[in-house]
C-alpha cells in the first residue's frame, strides 16, 4: 500500500492544480499555434507536465508520487476536451506515461548511475507513450491503408511530444538545485530529505 505523507500529498495537490490550471487556461490558446507543419496542441501537457513530474520525483525521492500526480492531471485536464473519446484516450496516455516515467526514474539503473542523459531519454520515451492509446484508436477507426497515409503527420506529432517532454525535463535539470534549496529553506524546523537517493544534479 502506498503511504504518502501530508507534505508529499500537499506537493502533489499543488503541482496537479498548477498543471491542470495551465492546461485549461492556456492549452487551447497555444494549441491553435503551429510551427510549420507541427501543431502546438498538447504543448502544455508535455512541457509543464514533465517539468513538474521531474521536480516532484527529485523532491520526494519516492516512487508513486509522480504516478499520483499524472493520474490527477489526466483526469483534471480532460474536462475541457470537446471530443469525449479522444479526450479519454489522451488522459489514459498521460496516466500511463506518468506511471512509466515514475518507474524509470526510480529504477535501479538510474539509482546507481544517475546520468542526466538517461533521464532525458526516459522523458522523451514516455512523451511518446502518451500517444499510444490514441494511435491505436486511430488505427482501428481508419484502417491500415488510411493510417499509413497519415503516418507522416503522426510522426510530426511524435517528434513534437519527444521534444517538449525532453525539454520540460531539461529545464528541471537546470533549475533543480535552486528548487531544492528553496524547498529546504521553506521548512527550516524539520529535517527534509530531498531526493537524496537520486542525485539528479550530480
Backbone as JSON, one array per atom type, in Angstrom:
{
  "sequence": "XXXXXXXXXXXXXXXXXXXXXXXXXXXXXXXXXXXXXXXXXXXXXXXXXXXXXXXXXXXXXXXXXXXXXXXXXXXXXXXXXXXXXXXXXXXXXXXXXXXXXXXXXXXXXXXXXXXXXXXXXXXXXXXXXXXXXXXXXXXXXXXXXXXXXXXXXXXXXXXXXXXXXXXXXXXXXXXXXXXXXXXXXXXXXXXXXXXXXXXXXX",
  "N": [[0.84, -1.2, 0.0], [0.52, 2.22, -0.85], [2.02, 4.72, 0.96], [1.62, 8.0, 1.66], [2.96, 10.99, 2.78], [1.66, 13.88, 4.56], [2.92, 16.22, 3.73], [3.96, 15.44, 1.23], [1.59, 14.82, -0.12], [0.41, 17.32, -0.21], [2.22, 18.62, -1.86], [1.87, 17.16, -4.24], [-0.8, 17.85, -4.75], [-0.61, 20.64, -5.15], [1.08, 20.77, -7.4], [-0.47, 19.34, -9.24], [-2.73, 20.99, -9.41], [-1.53, 23.26, -10.54], [-0.63, 22.24, -13.02], [-3.12, 21.43, -14.19], [-4.52, 23.86, -14.18], [-2.93, 25.52, -15.86], [-3.12, 24.08, -18.26], [-5.89, 24.15, -18.79], [-6.38, 26.91, -19.01], [-4.44, 27.95, -20.79], [-3.82, 25.98, -22.62], [-5.76, 25.57, -24.81], [-5.32, 27.96, -26.21], [-2.56, 28.02, -26.92], [-2.61, 25.68, -28.31], [-3.72, 26.35, -30.75], [-1.71, 27.38, -32.19], [1.03, 26.9, -34.5], [4.1, 25.49, -35.7], [5.38, 25.58, -38.65], [4.55, 22.53, -40.11], [3.9, 21.47, -37.69], [1.7, 21.2, -35.11], [0.98, 22.92, -32.06], [-0.65, 21.74, -30.29], [-1.35, 20.28, -27.21], [1.0, 21.06, -26.06], [1.33, 22.26, -23.52], [0.68, 20.19, -21.72], [2.85, 18.45, -22.13], [5.27, 19.96, -21.88], [5.01, 21.44, -19.39], [3.94, 19.42, -17.79], [5.93, 17.33, -17.75], [8.04, 18.75, -16.69], [7.06, 19.3, -14.1], [6.64, 16.69, -13.14], [9.25, 15.7, -13.04], [10.45, 17.42, -11.17], [8.9, 16.8, -8.91], [9.53, 14.08, -8.49], [12.25, 14.31, -7.89], [12.23, 15.9, -5.57], [10.7, 14.45, -3.68], [11.78, 11.89, -3.77], [10.7, 9.35, -3.84], [8.95, 6.5, -5.06], [5.78, 6.53, -6.73], [4.6, 8.99, -6.19], [4.78, 10.62, -8.44], [3.21, 9.11, -10.14], [0.72, 9.43, -8.91], [0.39, 12.17, -9.3], [0.3, 12.31, -12.14], [-2.01, 10.79, -12.68], [-3.98, 12.35, -11.43], [-3.74, 14.77, -12.87], [-4.33, 13.84, -15.43], [-7.04, 13.23, -15.23], [-8.08, 15.72, -14.44], [-7.43, 17.46, -16.57], [-9.02, 16.62, -18.61], [-11.52, 17.7, -18.64], [-12.01, 19.8, -20.35], [-12.03, 18.87, -22.86], [-13.44, 18.64, -26.06], [-14.01, 16.46, -27.67], [-15.06, 13.56, -26.53], [-14.26, 10.79, -26.52], [-11.64, 10.74, -27.66], [-10.49, 12.49, -25.88], [-10.54, 11.03, -23.48], [-8.82, 8.96, -24.2], [-6.42, 10.32, -24.56], [-6.06, 11.17, -21.94], [-5.71, 8.67, -20.68], [-3.32, 8.0, -21.89], [-1.58, 9.97, -20.81], [-1.67, 9.3, -18.09], [-0.61, 6.68, -18.19], [1.94, 7.23, -19.21], [2.96, 8.74, -17.09], [3.09, 6.83, -15.02], [5.0, 5.05, -16.06], [7.2, 6.77, -16.38], [7.66, 7.38, -13.71], [8.39, 4.82, -12.77], [10.74, 4.41, -14.27], [12.36, 6.5, -13.38], [12.86, 5.78, -10.75], [14.11, 3.38, -11.06], [16.58, 0.74, -10.69], [18.71, 1.23, -12.45], [18.88, 4.03, -12.84], [19.17, 4.79, -10.21], [21.67, 3.85, -9.38], [23.27, 4.9, -11.28], [23.06, 7.83, -11.97], [22.68, 9.42, -14.53], [22.22, 12.34, -16.47], [21.48, 12.16, -19.14], [20.17, 9.73, -19.29], [17.79, 10.3, -17.95], [16.71, 12.23, -19.65], [16.27, 10.73, -21.94], [14.39, 8.95, -20.92], [12.33, 10.75, -20.45], [11.72, 11.64, -23.07], [10.95, 9.19, -24.22], [8.7, 8.45, -22.68], [7.12, 10.55, -23.34], [6.3, 9.87, -25.89], [4.78, 7.65, -25.3], [2.39, 8.67, -24.37], [0.86, 8.93, -26.62], [0.15, 6.4, -27.46], [-2.4, 5.0, -26.78], [-4.19, 6.67, -28.21], [-3.2, 6.49, -30.86], [-3.6, 3.78, -31.39], [-6.37, 3.75, -31.36], [-6.9, 5.45, -33.55], [-5.82, 3.89, -35.6], [-7.58, 1.74, -35.53], [-10.02, 2.98, -36.22], [-9.48, 4.19, -38.72], [-8.3, 2.23, -40.29], [-5.73, 0.13, -41.8], [-4.68, 1.11, -44.34], [-5.45, 3.89, -44.64], [-4.34, 4.81, -42.29], [-1.6, 4.5, -42.7], [-1.23, 6.33, -44.76], [-1.59, 8.69, -43.37], [0.51, 8.56, -41.68], [2.96, 10.13, -41.84], [2.07, 12.61, -40.76], [1.5, 11.81, -38.16], [4.04, 11.17, -37.32], [5.22, 13.67, -37.09], [3.8, 14.6, -34.9], [4.65, 12.81, -32.94], [7.38, 13.48, -32.87], [7.18, 16.1, -31.91], [6.11, 15.64, -29.33], [8.21, 14.21, -28.16], [10.24, 16.15, -28.17], [9.12, 18.28, -26.56], [8.54, 17.03, -24.08], [11.08, 16.14, -23.35], [12.39, 18.6, -23.26], [11.02, 19.87, -21.18], [11.86, 18.32, -18.99], [14.59, 18.81, -19.21], [14.72, 21.54, -18.56], [14.03, 21.34, -15.88], [16.28, 19.97, -14.85], [18.16, 21.98, -15.02], [17.23, 23.94, -13.25], [16.88, 22.66, -10.87], [18.75, 22.53, -8.59], [18.35, 25.08, -7.34], [15.62, 24.92, -6.82], [15.51, 22.77, -4.99], [16.94, 23.93, -2.89], [15.28, 26.07, -2.13], [13.06, 24.61, -1.35], [14.03, 23.24, 0.88], [14.67, 25.4, 2.56], [12.17, 26.42, 3.05], [11.2, 24.88, 5.03], [12.51, 25.07, 7.69], [12.49, 24.08, 10.29], [12.44, 21.36, 10.26], [13.96, 18.24, 9.42], [14.5, 17.67, 6.19], [14.54, 15.31, 3.77], [15.63, 15.47, 0.58], [15.21, 13.93, -2.19], [17.56, 12.32, -1.91], [18.53, 9.82, -2.61], [18.63, 9.86, -5.29], [20.63, 11.54, -6.92], [20.18, 13.82, -8.93], [21.4, 16.09, -9.89], [24.05, 15.53, -9.91]],
  "CA": [[0.0, 0.0, 0.0], [1.29, 3.46, -0.98], [1.86, 5.64, 2.07], [2.05, 9.34, 1.26], [2.9, 11.91, 3.91], [0.85, 15.08, 4.34], [3.74, 17.14, 2.95], [4.02, 14.95, -0.15], [0.25, 14.95, -0.68], [0.24, 18.74, -0.5], [3.04, 18.91, -3.03], [1.17, 16.58, -5.38], [-2.01, 18.65, -4.99], [-0.21, 21.93, -5.7], [1.59, 20.54, -8.75], [-1.6, 18.94, -10.08], [-3.53, 22.2, -9.63], [-0.78, 24.1, -11.47], [-0.69, 21.57, -14.32], [-4.49, 21.49, -14.7], [-4.87, 25.26, -14.42], [-2.22, 25.99, -17.05], [-3.67, 23.41, -19.42], [-7.24, 24.63, -19.05], [-6.38, 28.33, -19.37], [-3.54, 28.29, -21.89], [-3.73, 24.88, -23.58], [-6.5, 25.83, -26.05], [-4.73, 29.1, -26.94], [-1.3, 27.56, -27.51], [-2.94, 24.6, -29.24], [-4.08, 26.9, -32.07], [-0.48, 27.79, -32.87], [1.78, 25.83, -35.16], [5.41, 25.83, -36.25], [5.39, 24.82, -39.89], [3.51, 21.51, -40.1], [3.77, 20.91, -36.35], [0.76, 21.89, -34.24], [1.37, 23.0, -30.65], [-1.69, 21.12, -29.47], [-0.78, 19.4, -26.19], [2.31, 21.55, -25.64], [1.34, 22.49, -22.07], [0.73, 18.89, -21.04], [4.17, 17.83, -22.21], [6.32, 20.83, -21.34], [4.78, 21.68, -17.97], [3.73, 18.13, -17.12], [7.19, 16.62, -17.5], [8.81, 19.58, -15.78], [6.54, 19.09, -12.75], [6.87, 15.3, -12.72], [10.66, 15.55, -12.7], [10.67, 18.12, -9.9], [8.27, 16.04, -7.83], [10.33, 12.87, -8.25], [13.51, 14.7, -7.27], [11.99, 16.43, -4.23], [10.19, 13.43, -2.76], [12.68, 10.75, -3.76], [9.95, 8.13, -3.6], [8.07, 6.04, -6.14], [4.34, 6.61, -6.53], [4.12, 10.37, -6.13], [4.62, 11.06, -9.82], [2.04, 8.39, -10.65], [-0.46, 10.11, -8.37], [0.29, 13.46, -10.0], [-0.13, 12.08, -13.53], [-3.41, 10.34, -12.66], [-4.81, 13.51, -11.1], [-3.7, 15.7, -14.0], [-5.02, 13.21, -16.56], [-8.48, 13.39, -15.0], [-8.41, 17.14, -14.38], [-7.28, 18.15, -17.85], [-9.96, 16.09, -19.6], [-12.83, 18.36, -18.54], [-12.19, 20.8, -21.41], [-11.96, 18.21, -24.17], [-14.71, 18.61, -26.77], [-14.2, 15.11, -28.17], [-15.0, 12.76, -25.31], [-13.5, 9.54, -26.66], [-10.22, 11.06, -27.83], [-10.06, 13.09, -24.62], [-10.29, 9.95, -22.53], [-7.64, 8.23, -24.65], [-5.26, 11.16, -24.23], [-5.9, 11.07, -20.5], [-5.12, 7.36, -20.39], [-1.92, 8.08, -22.31], [-0.84, 10.76, -19.82], [-1.55, 8.49, -16.86], [0.32, 5.59, -18.48], [3.29, 7.81, -19.32], [3.39, 9.12, -15.75], [3.45, 5.61, -14.29], [6.26, 4.52, -16.6], [8.25, 7.72, -16.02], [7.89, 7.14, -12.28], [9.13, 3.57, -12.64], [12.07, 4.59, -14.84], [13.13, 7.39, -12.51], [13.26, 5.06, -9.54], [14.65, 2.08, -11.42], [17.97, 0.56, -10.23], [19.65, 1.79, -13.42], [19.08, 5.45, -12.54], [19.57, 4.92, -8.81], [23.1, 3.6, -9.25], [24.0, 5.6, -12.34], [22.13, 8.94, -12.23], [23.12, 10.27, -15.63], [21.16, 13.21, -16.97], [21.05, 11.7, -20.44], [19.19, 8.66, -19.07], [16.53, 10.93, -17.59], [16.19, 12.88, -20.85], [15.76, 9.65, -22.8], [13.17, 8.48, -20.28], [11.31, 11.78, -20.68], [11.31, 11.57, -24.47], [10.25, 7.93, -24.45], [7.36, 8.48, -22.08], [6.35, 11.52, -24.13], [5.71, 9.11, -27.0], [3.8, 6.71, -24.74], [1.1, 9.35, -24.24], [0.12, 8.8, -27.88], [-0.13, 5.01, -27.81], [-3.85, 4.69, -26.84], [-4.81, 7.44, -29.29], [-2.78, 5.93, -32.15], [-4.31, 2.5, -31.55], [-7.75, 4.11, -31.7], [-6.9, 5.95, -34.92], [-5.59, 2.74, -36.49], [-8.83, 0.96, -35.55], [-11.05, 3.74, -36.92], [-9.11, 4.5, -40.1], [-7.86, 1.07, -41.04], [-4.29, 0.17, -42.1], [-4.32, 1.91, -45.51], [-5.56, 5.31, -44.33], [-3.41, 5.11, -41.21], [-0.27, 4.62, -43.3], [-1.22, 7.6, -45.49], [-1.47, 9.77, -42.38], [1.65, 8.3, -40.79], [3.88, 11.29, -41.73], [1.52, 13.57, -39.8], [1.67, 11.26, -36.81], [5.46, 11.24, -36.99], [5.45, 15.03, -36.63], [3.24, 14.68, -33.54], [5.57, 12.05, -32.08], [8.59, 14.29, -32.71], [6.82, 17.22, -31.04], [5.99, 15.15, -27.96], [9.56, 13.88, -27.68], [10.96, 17.4, -27.9], [8.54, 19.04, -25.46], [8.72, 16.29, -22.83], [12.51, 16.19, -23.04], [12.75, 19.97, -22.91], [10.49, 20.12, -19.85], [12.77, 17.68, -18.04], [15.86, 19.53, -19.29], [14.57, 22.77, -17.77], [14.08, 20.93, -14.47], [17.67, 19.66, -14.5], [18.89, 23.24, -14.87], [16.75, 24.76, -12.11], [16.64, 21.82, -9.7], [19.49, 22.92, -7.39], [17.67, 26.19, -6.69], [14.33, 24.44, -6.33], [15.78, 22.0, -3.79], [17.35, 24.84, -1.83], [14.08, 26.78, -1.68], [12.21, 23.62, -0.68], [14.62, 23.01, 2.2], [14.58, 26.63, 3.36], [10.77, 26.65, 3.41], [10.89, 24.04, 6.17], [13.73, 25.11, 8.49], [12.36, 23.41, 11.59], [12.4, 19.92, 10.08], [14.97, 17.63, 8.56], [13.8, 17.27, 4.98], [15.36, 14.57, 2.8], [15.16, 15.85, -0.75], [15.72, 13.1, -3.27], [18.97, 12.02, -1.67], [18.91, 8.57, -3.27], [18.68, 10.1, -6.73], [21.32, 12.82, -7.08], [19.97, 14.22, -10.31], [22.29, 17.16, -10.31], [25.44, 15.1, -9.79]],
  "C": [[0.88, 1.26, 0.0], [0.98, 4.39, 0.21], [2.47, 6.99, 1.68], [1.9, 10.27, 2.45], [2.05, 13.12, 3.54], [1.61, 16.08, 3.48], [3.78, 16.73, 1.48], [2.66, 15.09, -0.84], [-0.05, 16.4, -1.05], [1.01, 19.14, -1.75], [2.39, 18.38, -4.3], [-0.04, 17.43, -5.76], [-1.67, 19.99, -5.63], [0.27, 21.77, -7.15], [0.45, 20.17, -9.71], [-2.47, 20.15, -10.41], [-2.86, 23.13, -10.64], [-0.86, 23.54, -12.88], [-2.06, 21.74, -14.95], [-4.87, 22.92, -15.06], [-4.21, 25.8, -15.68], [-2.78, 25.36, -18.32], [-5.05, 23.95, -19.78], [-7.23, 26.07, -19.58], [-5.55, 28.65, -20.61], [-3.44, 27.21, -22.96], [-4.48, 25.16, -24.88], [-5.91, 26.95, -26.88], [-3.46, 28.67, -27.66], [-1.56, 26.47, -28.55], [-3.33, 25.08, -30.63], [-2.85, 27.31, -32.87], [0.18, 26.59, -33.55], [3.12, 26.39, -35.65], [5.59, 24.97, -37.5], [4.25, 23.81, -39.86], [3.2, 20.96, -38.71], [2.84, 21.77, -35.49], [1.28, 21.88, -32.8], [0.29, 22.46, -29.72], [-1.05, 20.13, -28.49], [0.55, 19.87, -25.64], [2.39, 21.73, -24.12], [1.47, 21.18, -21.31], [2.14, 18.32, -21.03], [5.26, 18.69, -21.6], [6.17, 20.99, -19.82], [4.64, 20.37, -17.2], [5.02, 17.42, -16.78], [8.12, 17.43, -16.61], [8.37, 19.31, -14.33], [6.78, 17.67, -12.26], [8.32, 15.09, -12.3], [10.99, 16.23, -11.37], [10.12, 17.31, -8.75], [9.07, 14.79, -7.49], [11.61, 13.21, -7.51], [13.32, 15.18, -5.83], [11.56, 15.36, -3.24], [11.12, 12.23, -2.66], [12.0, 9.43, -3.54], [9.05, 7.8, -4.79], [6.6, 6.22, -5.76], [3.78, 8.01, -6.53], [3.88, 10.93, -7.52], [3.41, 10.38, -10.46], [0.76, 9.06, -10.18], [-0.68, 11.45, -9.05], [-0.25, 13.27, -11.4], [-1.59, 11.65, -13.6], [-4.35, 11.51, -12.39], [-4.88, 14.49, -12.26], [-4.45, 15.14, -15.2], [-6.53, 13.38, -16.44], [-8.86, 14.87, -15.09], [-8.36, 17.86, -15.71], [-8.26, 17.66, -18.92], [-11.27, 16.86, -19.64], [-13.08, 19.35, -19.67], [-12.16, 20.17, -22.8], [-13.34, 18.15, -24.81], [-15.03, 17.2, -27.26], [-13.97, 14.13, -27.02], [-14.09, 11.55, -25.44], [-12.0, 9.83, -26.78], [-9.66, 11.72, -26.58], [-9.71, 12.05, -23.58], [-9.01, 9.2, -22.9], [-6.36, 9.01, -24.37], [-4.99, 11.12, -22.73], [-5.27, 9.76, -20.07], [-3.64, 7.36, -20.76], [-1.06, 8.85, -21.33], [-0.61, 9.97, -18.55], [-0.54, 7.37, -17.05], [1.76, 6.09, -18.55], [3.82, 8.2, -17.95], [3.83, 7.92, -14.92], [4.8, 5.08, -14.75], [7.42, 5.45, -16.28], [8.64, 7.55, -14.55], [8.76, 5.9, -12.08], [10.56, 3.7, -13.16], [12.95, 5.46, -13.94], [13.67, 6.66, -11.3], [13.75, 3.64, -9.82], [16.09, 1.96, -10.91], [19.0, 1.18, -11.16], [19.94, 3.25, -13.07], [19.58, 5.65, -11.12], [21.08, 4.79, -8.66], [23.94, 4.33, -10.29], [23.18, 6.8, -12.81], [22.62, 9.91, -13.31], [21.94, 11.09, -16.17], [20.62, 12.72, -18.31], [20.02, 10.58, -20.31], [17.82, 9.26, -18.77], [15.9, 11.62, -18.8], [15.61, 11.86, -21.82], [14.44, 9.12, -22.24], [12.02, 9.46, -20.51], [10.79, 11.72, -22.12], [10.51, 10.32, -24.78], [8.85, 7.93, -23.89], [6.48, 9.54, -22.75], [5.65, 10.86, -25.3], [4.59, 8.2, -26.49], [2.43, 7.36, -24.59], [0.23, 9.15, -25.48], [-0.37, 7.39, -28.17], [-1.63, 4.69, -27.83], [-4.55, 5.41, -27.99], [-4.45, 6.88, -30.66], [-3.45, 4.59, -32.41], [-5.75, 2.76, -31.98], [-7.83, 4.6, -33.15], [-6.7, 4.82, -35.93], [-6.87, 1.92, -36.63], [-9.91, 1.65, -36.37], [-10.74, 3.89, -38.4], [-8.84, 3.26, -40.94], [-6.4, 1.22, -41.46], [-3.92, 1.12, -43.23], [-4.33, 3.4, -45.2], [-4.57, 5.71, -43.23], [-2.0, 5.32, -41.75], [-0.15, 5.93, -44.08], [-0.98, 8.77, -44.55], [-0.25, 9.62, -41.46], [2.65, 9.45, -40.72], [3.39, 12.35, -40.76], [1.72, 13.1, -38.37], [3.13, 11.31, -36.37], [5.84, 12.65, -36.5], [4.96, 15.19, -35.19], [4.14, 13.96, -32.55], [6.83, 12.86, -31.81], [8.34, 15.47, -31.78], [6.75, 16.78, -29.58], [7.35, 14.81, -27.35], [10.29, 15.16, -27.29], [10.43, 18.11, -26.66], [8.72, 18.35, -24.11], [10.18, 16.33, -22.4], [12.92, 17.59, -22.6], [12.23, 20.35, -21.52], [11.38, 19.53, -18.77], [14.13, 18.37, -18.04], [15.83, 20.82, -18.47], [14.68, 22.44, -16.28], [15.52, 20.66, -14.02], [18.46, 20.94, -14.24], [18.5, 24.0, -13.6], [16.66, 23.97, -10.81], [17.46, 22.19, -8.47], [18.83, 24.06, -6.62], [16.34, 25.76, -6.09], [14.5, 23.65, -5.03], [16.14, 22.9, -2.62], [16.15, 25.59, -1.25], [13.17, 25.85, -0.89], [12.72, 23.34, 0.73], [14.42, 24.23, 3.11], [13.15, 26.93, 3.8], [10.35, 25.84, 4.63], [12.1, 23.95, 7.1], [13.67, 24.32, 9.78], [12.38, 21.9, 11.5], [13.56, 19.46, 9.22], [14.26, 17.07, 7.34], [14.77, 16.58, 4.03], [14.83, 14.85, 1.42], [15.85, 15.01, -1.8], [17.15, 12.66, -3.11], [19.44, 10.76, -2.39], [19.02, 8.71, -4.77], [19.31, 11.45, -7.01], [21.31, 13.29, -8.52], [20.98, 15.23, -10.78], [23.77, 16.77, -10.22], [26.12, 15.12, -11.14]]
}
